[in-house]
């Protein structure tokens, strides 16, 4: 199976991916952040480096998808190729950071990639408010993230909701992250695991429903 964890910057994707991989014995795949050669340049000059950054992420995520499609075991992935395209790339385009030429080239490349890969069996969407995201970003202390503007996070949140609820056609399980601490609260993690079990192995599904 192929499981994906989706969500905005600071929503807890990497943490949840690690916890679920450990619990189920799945292989975890994480996006290239610390080793991304464009990321610090991007946050210093978004307009100049947007295309370079997005193409790099697209390349890395496509490589992961090829590996996932050939695997004979379950893989859980921290952020998907779809988010890179329909959230981050679209946001950069709307903010004027990409030319029409670069955008068309990128989308043609993405569309070609989609002919040879499959979507996740389940996407887990971590929905969080901007104050919650800011708190997590400050807590983990990555220097290049401290300059992220609130407007940027707000725009990404809107695009995430539009992508998940209006555009994405696969199975989605939405988790309201505010007020939840699955790293330090075993009950919160257990609740998520129960819902995953119901979606993947149970007789019913609560896809697209939020936490009770």
ZADO-1210 file (C-alpha; in nm, 4 decimals, padded with zeros to 6 digits):
<atoms>
<atom x="00.0000" y="00.0000" z="00.0000" code="UNK" pos="1"/>
<atom x="00.0906" y="00.3629" z="-00.0441" code="UNK" pos="2"/>
<atom x="-00.0059" y="00.6019" z="00.2385" code="UNK" pos="3"/>
<atom x="00.0562" y="00.9781" z="00.2256" code="UNK" pos="4"/>
<atom x="00.0570" y="01.2458" z="00.4952" code="UNK" pos="5"/>
<atom x="-00.0389" y="01.5902" z="00.3642" code="UNK" pos="6"/>
<atom x="-00.0445" y="01.9303" z="00.5291" code="UNK" pos="7"/>
<atom x="00.0930" y="02.2809" z="00.5463" code="UNK" pos="8"/>
<atom x="00.4364" y="02.3808" z="00.6740" code="UNK" pos="9"/>
<atom x="00.4490" y="02.3103" z="01.0481" code="UNK" pos="10"/>
<atom x="00.1387" y="02.0907" z="01.0596" code="UNK" pos="11"/>
<atom x="00.3252" y="01.7872" z="01.1957" code="UNK" pos="12"/>
<atom x="00.3556" y="01.5729" z="00.8826" code="UNK" pos="13"/>
<atom x="00.7046" y="01.4425" z="00.9489" code="UNK" pos="14"/>
<atom x="00.6267" y="01.3611" z="01.3115" code="UNK" pos="15"/>
<atom x="00.3108" y="01.1693" z="01.2244" code="UNK" pos="16"/>
<atom x="00.4861" y="00.9901" z="00.9396" code="UNK" pos="17"/>
<atom x="00.7580" y="00.8677" z="01.1765" code="UNK" pos="18"/>
<atom x="00.5083" y="00.7580" z="01.4424" code="UNK" pos="19"/>
<atom x="00.2871" y="00.5675" z="01.1997" code="UNK" pos="20"/>
<atom x="00.5842" y="00.4038" z="01.0281" code="UNK" pos="21"/>
<atom x="00.7076" y="00.2801" z="01.3655" code="UNK" pos="22"/>
<atom x="00.3642" y="00.1572" z="01.4781" code="UNK" pos="23"/>
<atom x="00.2708" y="-00.0283" z="01.1580" code="UNK" pos="24"/>
<atom x="00.6191" y="-00.1295" z="01.0470" code="UNK" pos="25"/>
<atom x="00.5859" y="00.0740" z="00.7284" code="UNK" pos="26"/>
<atom x="00.8743" y="00.2311" z="00.5395" code="UNK" pos="27"/>
<atom x="00.8811" y="00.6106" z="00.5805" code="UNK" pos="28"/>
<atom x="00.9731" y="00.8461" z="00.2979" code="UNK" pos="29"/>
<atom x="01.0493" y="01.2110" z="00.3738" code="UNK" pos="30"/>
<atom x="01.0785" y="01.5046" z="00.1372" code="UNK" pos="31"/>
<atom x="01.4241" y="01.6532" z="00.0797" code="UNK" pos="32"/>
<atom x="01.4262" y="01.9605" z="00.3038" code="UNK" pos="33"/>
<atom x="01.7568" y="01.9702" z="00.4897" code="UNK" pos="34"/>
<atom x="01.9448" y="01.8659" z="00.1753" code="UNK" pos="35"/>
<atom x="01.7509" y="02.0802" z="-00.0706" code="UNK" pos="36"/>
<atom x="02.0102" y="02.3047" z="-00.2410" code="UNK" pos="37"/>
<atom x="01.7526" y="02.5733" z="-00.3268" code="UNK" pos="38"/>
<atom x="01.5524" y="02.6130" z="-00.0069" code="UNK" pos="39"/>
<atom x="01.7508" y="02.8845" z="00.1720" code="UNK" pos="40"/>
<atom x="01.7886" y="03.0804" z="-00.1535" code="UNK" pos="41"/>
<atom x="01.4142" y="03.0484" z="-00.2079" code="UNK" pos="42"/>
<atom x="01.3196" y="03.2046" z="00.1249" code="UNK" pos="43"/>
<atom x="01.5697" y="03.4875" z="00.0660" code="UNK" pos="44"/>
<atom x="01.4389" y="03.5630" z="-00.2836" code="UNK" pos="45"/>
<atom x="01.1170" y="03.3754" z="-00.3647" code="UNK" pos="46"/>
<atom x="01.0682" y="03.5396" z="-00.7031" code="UNK" pos="47"/>
<atom x="01.4154" y="03.4417" z="-00.8269" code="UNK" pos="48"/>
<atom x="01.4233" y="03.0829" z="-00.7033" code="UNK" pos="49"/>
<atom x="01.0619" y="02.9592" z="-00.7249" code="UNK" pos="50"/>
<atom x="01.0974" y="02.7676" z="-01.0498" code="UNK" pos="51"/>
<atom x="01.4255" y="02.6054" z="-00.9444" code="UNK" pos="52"/>
<atom x="01.2835" y="02.4992" z="-00.6095" code="UNK" pos="53"/>
<atom x="00.9606" y="02.3587" z="-00.7527" code="UNK" pos="54"/>
<atom x="01.1371" y="02.1597" z="-01.0239" code="UNK" pos="55"/>
<atom x="01.3751" y="02.0147" z="-00.7662" code="UNK" pos="56"/>
<atom x="01.0860" y="01.9053" z="-00.5428" code="UNK" pos="57"/>
<atom x="00.8990" y="01.7644" z="-00.8440" code="UNK" pos="58"/>
<atom x="01.2029" y="01.5605" z="-00.9432" code="UNK" pos="59"/>
<atom x="01.2511" y="01.4235" z="-00.5923" code="UNK" pos="60"/>
<atom x="00.8840" y="01.3355" z="-00.5421" code="UNK" pos="61"/>
<atom x="00.8600" y="01.1665" z="-00.8808" code="UNK" pos="62"/>
<atom x="01.1640" y="00.9552" z="-00.7991" code="UNK" pos="63"/>
<atom x="00.9947" y="00.8512" z="-00.4743" code="UNK" pos="64"/>
<atom x="00.6750" y="00.7614" z="-00.6609" code="UNK" pos="65"/>
<atom x="00.8662" y="00.5373" z="-00.8996" code="UNK" pos="66"/>
<atom x="01.0241" y="00.3569" z="-00.6043" code="UNK" pos="67"/>
<atom x="00.6857" y="00.3306" z="-00.4298" code="UNK" pos="68"/>
<atom x="00.5203" y="00.1844" z="-00.7377" code="UNK" pos="69"/>
<atom x="00.7842" y="-00.0900" z="-00.7508" code="UNK" pos="70"/>
<atom x="00.7809" y="-00.1726" z="-00.3783" code="UNK" pos="71"/>
<atom x="00.6182" y="-00.4893" z="-00.2422" code="UNK" pos="72"/>
<atom x="00.5606" y="-00.3417" z="00.1042" code="UNK" pos="73"/>
<atom x="00.3697" y="-00.0459" z="00.2480" code="UNK" pos="74"/>
<atom x="00.5298" y="00.2975" z="00.2251" code="UNK" pos="75"/>
<atom x="00.4135" y="00.6124" z="00.4036" code="UNK" pos="76"/>
<atom x="00.5211" y="00.9402" z="00.2452" code="UNK" pos="77"/>
<atom x="00.5660" y="01.2823" z="00.4029" code="UNK" pos="78"/>
<atom x="00.3986" y="01.5227" z="00.1533" code="UNK" pos="79"/>
<atom x="00.2921" y="01.4224" z="-00.1964" code="UNK" pos="80"/>
<atom x="00.3697" y="01.5327" z="-00.5465" code="UNK" pos="81"/>
<atom x="00.0114" y="01.6601" z="-00.5722" code="UNK" pos="82"/>
<atom x="00.0618" y="01.9155" z="-00.2957" code="UNK" pos="83"/>
<atom x="00.3768" y="02.0414" z="-00.4609" code="UNK" pos="84"/>
<atom x="00.1795" y="02.1059" z="-00.7782" code="UNK" pos="85"/>
<atom x="-00.1686" y="02.2121" z="-00.6651" code="UNK" pos="86"/>
<atom x="-00.0694" y="02.3998" z="-00.3495" code="UNK" pos="87"/>
<atom x="00.2861" y="02.5324" z="-00.3581" code="UNK" pos="88"/>
<atom x="00.3352" y="02.5702" z="-00.7323" code="UNK" pos="89"/>
<atom x="-00.0095" y="02.7222" z="-00.7822" code="UNK" pos="90"/>
<atom x="00.0530" y="02.9612" z="-00.4936" code="UNK" pos="91"/>
<atom x="00.3828" y="03.0780" z="-00.6393" code="UNK" pos="92"/>
<atom x="00.2171" y="03.1299" z="-00.9753" code="UNK" pos="93"/>
<atom x="-00.0671" y="03.3324" z="-00.8216" code="UNK" pos="94"/>
<atom x="00.1821" y="03.5495" z="-00.6328" code="UNK" pos="95"/>
<atom x="00.3630" y="03.6340" z="-00.9570" code="UNK" pos="96"/>
<atom x="00.6778" y="03.4373" z="-00.8809" code="UNK" pos="97"/>
<atom x="00.6608" y="03.2276" z="-01.1995" code="UNK" pos="98"/>
<atom x="00.6344" y="03.3279" z="-01.5619" code="UNK" pos="99"/>
<atom x="00.3686" y="03.1711" z="-01.7832" code="UNK" pos="100"/>
<atom x="00.6468" y="02.9961" z="-01.9752" code="UNK" pos="101"/>
<atom x="00.7982" y="02.8365" z="-01.6650" code="UNK" pos="102"/>
<atom x="00.4551" y="02.7402" z="-01.5331" code="UNK" pos="103"/>
<atom x="00.3513" y="02.5708" z="-01.8586" code="UNK" pos="104"/>
<atom x="00.6811" y="02.3813" z="-01.8769" code="UNK" pos="105"/>
<atom x="00.6390" y="02.2607" z="-01.5198" code="UNK" pos="106"/>
<atom x="00.2786" y="02.1496" z="-01.5669" code="UNK" pos="107"/>
<atom x="00.3582" y="01.9612" z="-01.8872" code="UNK" pos="108"/>
<atom x="00.6350" y="01.7791" z="-01.7033" code="UNK" pos="109"/>
<atom x="00.4000" y="01.6932" z="-01.4152" code="UNK" pos="110"/>
<atom x="00.1273" y="01.5669" z="-01.6491" code="UNK" pos="111"/>
<atom x="00.3753" y="01.3349" z="-01.8207" code="UNK" pos="112"/>
<atom x="00.4833" y="01.1994" z="-01.4831" code="UNK" pos="113"/>
<atom x="00.1242" y="01.1241" z="-01.3852" code="UNK" pos="114"/>
<atom x="00.0893" y="00.8770" z="-01.6702" code="UNK" pos="115"/>
<atom x="00.3231" y="00.6299" z="-01.4991" code="UNK" pos="116"/>
<atom x="00.2402" y="00.6586" z="-01.1264" code="UNK" pos="117"/>
<atom x="-00.0636" y="00.6010" z="-00.9042" code="UNK" pos="118"/>
<atom x="-00.2272" y="00.8030" z="-00.6297" code="UNK" pos="119"/>
<atom x="-00.2094" y="00.7007" z="-00.2607" code="UNK" pos="120"/>
<atom x="-00.4405" y="00.4358" z="-00.1190" code="UNK" pos="121"/>
<atom x="-00.5056" y="00.6820" z="00.1642" code="UNK" pos="122"/>
<atom x="-00.4089" y="01.0452" z="00.2117" code="UNK" pos="123"/>
<atom x="-00.4052" y="01.1721" z="00.5716" code="UNK" pos="124"/>
<atom x="-00.4621" y="01.5476" z="00.5709" code="UNK" pos="125"/>
<atom x="-00.3431" y="01.7438" z="00.8755" code="UNK" pos="126"/>
<atom x="-00.5504" y="02.0609" z="00.8836" code="UNK" pos="127"/>
<atom x="-00.4184" y="02.3328" z="01.1163" code="UNK" pos="128"/>
<atom x="-00.4828" y="02.7022" z="01.1789" code="UNK" pos="129"/>
<atom x="-00.2135" y="02.9560" z="01.0971" code="UNK" pos="130"/>
<atom x="-00.1372" y="03.0308" z="01.4676" code="UNK" pos="131"/>
<atom x="-00.0831" y="02.6578" z="01.5244" code="UNK" pos="132"/>
<atom x="00.1493" y="02.6401" z="01.2237" code="UNK" pos="133"/>
<atom x="00.3464" y="02.9443" z="01.3398" code="UNK" pos="134"/>
<atom x="00.3927" y="02.7932" z="01.6858" code="UNK" pos="135"/>
<atom x="00.5330" y="02.4720" z="01.5416" code="UNK" pos="136"/>
<atom x="00.7587" y="02.6565" z="01.2974" code="UNK" pos="137"/>
<atom x="00.9036" y="02.8671" z="01.5775" code="UNK" pos="138"/>
<atom x="00.9452" y="02.5625" z="01.8001" code="UNK" pos="139"/>
<atom x="01.1523" y="02.3618" z="01.5532" code="UNK" pos="140"/>
<atom x="01.3737" y="02.6628" z="01.4832" code="UNK" pos="141"/>
<atom x="01.4805" y="02.6202" z="01.1221" code="UNK" pos="142"/>
<atom x="01.6467" y="02.9505" z="01.0415" code="UNK" pos="143"/>
<atom x="01.5204" y="02.9843" z="00.6863" code="UNK" pos="144"/>
<atom x="01.1595" y="02.9262" z="00.7991" code="UNK" pos="145"/>
<atom x="01.1561" y="03.2100" z="01.0505" code="UNK" pos="146"/>
<atom x="01.1102" y="03.4646" z="00.7714" code="UNK" pos="147"/>
<atom x="00.7915" y="03.3023" z="00.6373" code="UNK" pos="148"/>
<atom x="00.5116" y="03.5582" z="00.6284" code="UNK" pos="149"/>
<atom x="00.1664" y="03.4967" z="00.7744" code="UNK" pos="150"/>
<atom x="00.0095" y="03.5827" z="00.4395" code="UNK" pos="151"/>
<atom x="00.2095" y="03.3045" z="00.2776" code="UNK" pos="152"/>
<atom x="00.0853" y="03.0453" z="00.5296" code="UNK" pos="153"/>
<atom x="-00.2724" y="03.1729" z="00.4963" code="UNK" pos="154"/>
<atom x="-00.2587" y="03.1402" z="00.1182" code="UNK" pos="155"/>
<atom x="-00.1221" y="02.7880" z="00.1462" code="UNK" pos="156"/>
<atom x="-00.3969" y="02.6904" z="00.3902" code="UNK" pos="157"/>
<atom x="-00.6668" y="02.8080" z="00.1503" code="UNK" pos="158"/>
<atom x="-00.5081" y="02.6199" z="-00.1363" code="UNK" pos="159"/>
<atom x="-00.4722" y="02.3054" z="00.0722" code="UNK" pos="160"/>
<atom x="-00.8420" y="02.3073" z="00.1564" code="UNK" pos="161"/>
<atom x="-00.9359" y="02.3702" z="-00.2054" code="UNK" pos="162"/>
<atom x="-00.7080" y="02.0911" z="-00.3245" code="UNK" pos="163"/>
<atom x="-00.8184" y="01.8322" z="-00.0674" code="UNK" pos="164"/>
<atom x="-01.1915" y="01.9003" z="-00.0672" code="UNK" pos="165"/>
<atom x="-01.2529" y="02.0121" z="-00.4260" code="UNK" pos="166"/>
<atom x="-00.9833" y="01.8755" z="-00.6564" code="UNK" pos="167"/>
<atom x="-00.8283" y="01.5589" z="-00.5198" code="UNK" pos="168"/>
<atom x="-01.0258" y="01.2477" z="-00.6170" code="UNK" pos="169"/>
<atom x="-00.8599" y="00.9911" z="-00.3929" code="UNK" pos="170"/>
<atom x="-00.9422" y="00.8703" z="-00.0412" code="UNK" pos="171"/>
<atom x="-00.8733" y="01.1329" z="00.2265" code="UNK" pos="172"/>
<atom x="-00.8857" y="01.1214" z="00.6066" code="UNK" pos="173"/>
<atom x="-00.8840" y="01.4714" z="00.7575" code="UNK" pos="174"/>
<atom x="-00.7400" y="01.5347" z="01.1029" code="UNK" pos="175"/>
<atom x="-00.7940" y="01.8652" z="01.2833" code="UNK" pos="176"/>
<atom x="-00.4489" y="01.9293" z="01.4272" code="UNK" pos="177"/>
<atom x="-00.5282" y="02.2229" z="01.6588" code="UNK" pos="178"/>
<atom x="-00.5603" y="02.0933" z="02.0142" code="UNK" pos="179"/>
<atom x="-00.4051" y="01.7583" z="01.9211" code="UNK" pos="180"/>
<atom x="-00.0586" y="01.6401" z="02.0320" code="UNK" pos="181"/>
<atom x="-00.0013" y="01.2951" z="01.8872" code="UNK" pos="182"/>
<atom x="00.3688" y="01.3124" z="01.9730" code="UNK" pos="183"/>
<atom x="00.3217" y="01.3452" z="02.3494" code="UNK" pos="184"/>
<atom x="-00.0352" y="01.2235" z="02.3990" code="UNK" pos="185"/>
<atom x="-00.0807" y="00.8514" z="02.3390" code="UNK" pos="186"/>
<atom x="-00.4596" y="00.8861" z="02.3251" code="UNK" pos="187"/>
<atom x="-00.4382" y="01.1303" z="02.0350" code="UNK" pos="188"/>
<atom x="-00.2151" y="00.8927" z="01.8400" code="UNK" pos="189"/>
<atom x="-00.4404" y="00.5973" z="01.9233" code="UNK" pos="190"/>
<atom x="-00.7417" y="00.7858" z="01.7906" code="UNK" pos="191"/>
<atom x="-00.5649" y="00.8437" z="01.4597" code="UNK" pos="192"/>
<atom x="-00.4579" y="00.4790" z="01.4388" code="UNK" pos="193"/>
<atom x="-00.8147" y="00.3632" z="01.5024" code="UNK" pos="194"/>
<atom x="-00.9375" y="00.5777" z="01.2150" code="UNK" pos="195"/>
<atom x="-00.6639" y="00.4526" z="00.9823" code="UNK" pos="196"/>
<atom x="-00.7532" y="00.0929" z="01.0699" code="UNK" pos="197"/>
<atom x="-01.1178" y="00.1659" z="00.9920" code="UNK" pos="198"/>
<atom x="-01.0311" y="00.3199" z="00.6568" code="UNK" pos="199"/>
<atom x="-00.7818" y="00.0594" z="00.5436" code="UNK" pos="200"/>
<atom x="-00.8992" y="-00.2615" z="00.7077" code="UNK" pos="201"/>
<atom x="-01.2488" y="-00.2046" z="00.8484" code="UNK" pos="202"/>
<atom x="-01.5970" y="-00.2496" z="00.7128" code="UNK" pos="203"/>
<atom x="-01.6608" y="00.1235" z="00.6924" code="UNK" pos="204"/>
<atom x="-01.4731" y="00.4389" z="00.6098" code="UNK" pos="205"/>
<atom x="-01.4704" y="00.7871" z="00.7625" code="UNK" pos="206"/>
<atom x="-01.2858" y="00.9478" z="00.4728" code="UNK" pos="207"/>
<atom x="-01.3164" y="01.3242" z="00.4412" code="UNK" pos="208"/>
<atom x="-01.4548" y="01.3446" z="00.7971" code="UNK" pos="209"/>
<atom x="-01.2832" y="01.5492" z="01.0654" code="UNK" pos="210"/>
<atom x="-01.2046" y="01.4423" z="01.4198" code="UNK" pos="211"/>
<atom x="-01.5126" y="01.3930" z="01.6380" code="UNK" pos="212"/>
</atoms>
